[in-house]
Amino acid sequence: MTTATVPTAPPTSPPPTAPAAHHRSGGPSLTKLTVNITPRAVAALEDAVETNRESKTDAVNRALQAYAFLTRMMDSGWELVLKDAAGREKLVQFL
């Protein structure tokens, strides 16, 4: 017999933030990251940049924050469901 788990309330805190890094001048800095992405990810990045009229840096930053939030929610028992204009729902699963 399986017991259904009731998901906890959604987090009220923002996505996690990294500890502040500092330049020698004492001000906050950015973290430079070099990554290799697949052709499919390149196409998704270009689509996000064009659709949202933002820089690649902004698109990657937003995507990472969204990914962290969504995985935290799903780890807490929540499901991501999309609903179309007619009210039909579809469960979204990340592989």
C-alpha positions as CSV (number, residue, x, y, z in Angstrom):
1,M,0.0,0.0,0.0
2,T,1.5,3.4,-1.0
3,T,0.8,6.5,0.9
4,A,0.3,9.8,-0.9
5,T,2.6,12.6,0.2
6,V,1.2,16.0,0.4
7,P,3.5,18.6,-1.0
8,T,4.7,21.3,1.3
9,A,3.8,24.9,0.7
10,P,5.8,26.6,-2.1
11,P,8.9,28.3,-0.9
12,T,8.5,32.0,-0.2
13,S,12.2,32.7,-0.5
14,P,13.8,33.7,-3.8
15,P,16.1,31.2,-5.6
16,P,19.4,30.6,-4.0
17,T,22.1,33.2,-4.3
18,A,25.8,32.7,-4.4
19,P,28.0,34.3,-1.7
20,A,29.1,37.8,-2.7
21,A,32.5,37.8,-4.5
22,H,34.6,40.9,-4.3
23,H,37.2,42.5,-6.5
24,R,40.3,43.9,-5.0
25,S,38.5,47.2,-4.9
26,G,36.0,45.6,-2.5
27,G,32.9,45.7,-4.8
28,P,30.8,42.8,-5.9
29,S,31.8,40.9,-9.0
30,L,30.4,38.5,-11.5
31,T,31.5,34.9,-11.9
32,K,32.8,34.1,-15.4
33,L,31.9,30.7,-16.6
34,T,32.9,28.8,-19.7
35,V,30.6,26.0,-20.8
36,N,30.2,23.8,-23.7
37,I,26.5,23.5,-24.8
38,T,24.9,21.3,-27.4
39,P,23.5,22.5,-30.7
40,R,20.0,22.1,-29.3
41,A,20.9,24.3,-26.3
42,V,22.4,26.9,-28.6
43,A,19.2,27.0,-30.5
44,A,17.2,27.4,-27.3
45,L,19.5,30.2,-26.1
46,E,19.2,32.0,-29.4
47,D,15.4,31.6,-29.3
48,A,15.2,33.0,-25.7
49,V,17.5,35.9,-26.6
50,E,15.3,36.8,-29.6
51,T,12.0,36.2,-27.9
52,N,12.8,38.1,-24.7
53,R,15.1,40.7,-26.3
54,E,17.8,40.1,-23.7
55,S,21.5,39.3,-23.7
56,K,22.8,35.7,-23.7
57,T,24.1,36.4,-20.2
58,D,20.7,37.5,-18.9
59,A,19.0,34.5,-20.6
60,V,21.4,32.0,-19.0
61,N,21.1,33.7,-15.6
62,R,17.3,33.6,-15.7
63,A,17.4,30.0,-17.0
64,L,19.6,28.8,-14.1
65,Q,17.4,30.5,-11.5
66,A,14.3,29.0,-13.1
67,Y,15.9,25.6,-13.1
68,A,16.9,25.8,-9.5
69,F,13.4,26.9,-8.5
70,L,11.6,24.2,-10.5
71,T,13.8,21.4,-9.3
72,R,13.4,22.5,-5.7
73,M,9.7,22.6,-6.1
74,M,9.6,19.1,-7.8
75,D,11.9,17.7,-5.1
76,S,9.3,18.9,-2.6
77,G,6.5,17.0,-4.2
78,W,5.1,19.6,-6.5
79,E,4.3,19.0,-10.2
80,L,4.6,21.4,-13.1
81,V,1.4,21.5,-15.2
82,L,0.8,23.6,-18.3
83,K,-2.8,24.6,-19.2
84,D,-3.8,25.8,-22.6
85,A,-6.6,28.3,-23.4
86,A,-9.2,25.5,-23.5
87,G,-8.3,24.3,-20.0
88,R,-6.5,21.2,-21.1
89,E,-3.6,20.3,-18.8
90,K,-0.3,18.6,-19.5
91,L,2.2,17.4,-16.9
92,V,5.7,18.6,-17.7
93,Q,8.6,16.3,-16.9
94,F,12.3,17.1,-17.0
95,L,14.6,14.3,-18.1
